[in-house]
């Protein structure tokens, strides 16, 4: 699968090749240039499709490693009875996203909120609130084939949850990027 992340009206933020179901303890690998990421369930016994996981990124040139922890949102934890969620209350969360955060990624001074973008007007509302450009040009926002623009999670029950994945990346508490993720099968 190819993951492409867009910012600033269609500018590519990153593009990586992704492999699912790797042979070691991780469930996914991705690579972009000299950066290789492995994704691990947290805990390791978490079911496939779980939103609790670690991403360990390694720069193959320098050997530097960084770790990003992903947490389910409080709303998802309330639904499945788990308690390990990240408290986003210190962040400025757009009113239209309250109660709709899917996951939170935390890496040092960076916090990223992940959510479903319902439609073009929702994308504009979020961009306006944070005073950031939309990640896609309006005319290309959702005009591609649906399956290319939706990320599908397989939950504990065999239910497919299709979302149009967006995120706001906060650096030192300041909203810095509005991202949109496109997943295309190879």
C-alpha positions, 0 to 999 in steps of 0.5 A, a space after each residue: 500500500 502507498 501512503 501519501 500525506 498532503 498539506 497546503 492545498 495539495 503539497 505532498 508532505 510525505 509518501 511512503 511504501 507500507 507493508 502489512 503483516 510483517 514477519 516479526 512482532 510488528 504489524 506494519 512497516 513503512 519506508 521513505 528514503 532513509 527512514 524506516 518505520 515499524 509499527 507495534 501493537 501496544 500491548 503486543 496482544 492488542 487485536 489487529 486494527 487496534 488504535 493503540 500502537 508504537 511507531 519506531 522510526 530509524 534513520 538508516 544513515 545516522 542510526 537515530 531512533 524516535 518513538 511515537 506512541 498512538 493512543 485511542 481517543 477517550 471516546 473510543 475507550 468509552 466504547 470498548 471499556 479501556 482506560 489508556 487514552 491521551 488527555 487532549 484537554 491542554 490542546 485547542 481542539 476545533 469545536 467540530 472535532 470535540 468527541 470525534 477524535 479517533 486517535 492521538 499520536 505523541 512524540 516528544 513535543 509533537 502531538 497529532 490528533 487524528 479524525 475523520 473528515 466528513 466532507 469538503 465543508 468539514 475540511 474547510 471548517 477545520 482549516 479556518 478554525 486553525 488558520 491553516 490551509 486545507 490539505 487538498 484543493 477543494 476541487 480534488 478533495 473527495 473526487 477520487 474513487 472512494 476506496 482510494 481515499 478511505 482507510 479501513 480498520 478491521 475491529 474486534 468484530 468484523 465491522 469495516 469502519 471507513 474514514 477519511 483520515 485527517 490530522 492536526 499536528 501540534 508542535 509545542 502546543 501550536 497547530 502547525 499542519 493540517 494533513 490528509 492521508 491517501 492510501 492506495 493499494 499497490 
